[in-house]
Amino acid sequence: MSEAFSIFFLILCTGFLLGWLMARIYFSPVRQTMSRIREILSSGNSRLRIPLKSRRPDVQECVGLVNQMLERNSYLAQQLASTFDNVAHDLRTPVTRLRTAAEVALQDSRDLDACREALADCLEESERVLQILNTLMDVAEAETGSVRLKIKDESIFEILEEVIDMYAEVAEEKEVKVSNMVPRSICCPLDRIRIQQAFANLLDNAIKYNQKGGWVKFHAEDKGGEIVVSVSDSGSGIATGELEKIWERLYRSDRSRTERGLGLGLSFVKAIVEAHKGTVWAESCLGEGSTFYVKLPA
Ligand code: ADP
């Protein structure tokens, strides 16, 4: 009896030991991955990644996903840093001018005309600072999804007619012909005001970066389930290397710096369209005009 018990006890112990050993071997890649994640977290180095060493497909997939997440976080952190740089750079100029104007007024406080002029300059510069801050907040609101959209079925043709009307004077001044070639039948569920603001930004750019006597054309296509609206222009075009960057906050190409602008128009367009679950992209060649596309779910 006691011999049988000893054998049973031995088998039990061996079973436990084997089980423990197998579990250790099985979970070893998971433990290694976890210790690498801890290392990355404690170092704070966003360039570190987890090596894909394990032969287990589930661990490999998990490591791949974590690496993708680290890559995305590092990209977002870079974007944030460059946005801060751009905001600081773009705010410094008007704030410096504001300060200089105020200093001049103080030095010459008996000359009323000079004081008035300085005050007008201060107003103009503070208006610019406010405009940058308001647009930044609009973009942030649209990007975080906190913007409340009032969705209704709307005619794209009518929305564009109103936008074209708003810019009629600007277009006339630059002798740019704007044509609305969108079929009247195309309707889409959207927030009229917000989408109008988005198309207004696209039209503003299409006129601004155009040549005297140029053209802008709006087209739209119902692709069954999605509506694609395009804005083509005969303007200066965009270099291939810049096509990705133009959607970033405060990005302005060096060629555009002679024109008015904050570099926030396209990031606003992108945020608004994405809030509608749509997508935006551009096709262009330097010197050959550009086409901006807005795809919205129907
Ligand atoms: P802004 O026009 O205020 O500079 P945007 O965000 O609207 O800012 O545009 C970013 C940049 O993209 C512009 O500075 C310009 O270089 C480029 N861009 C946008 N639209 C056009 C266009 N239709 N033709 C040529 N370049 C354009």
Residues whose N, C-alpha, C, O or C-beta is under 5 A from the ligand:
A	BS01	ADP	N205 A206 Y209 G235 S236 G237 I238 I246 Y251 R252 S253 S256 R260 G261 L262 G263 L264 G265 L266 S267 S290
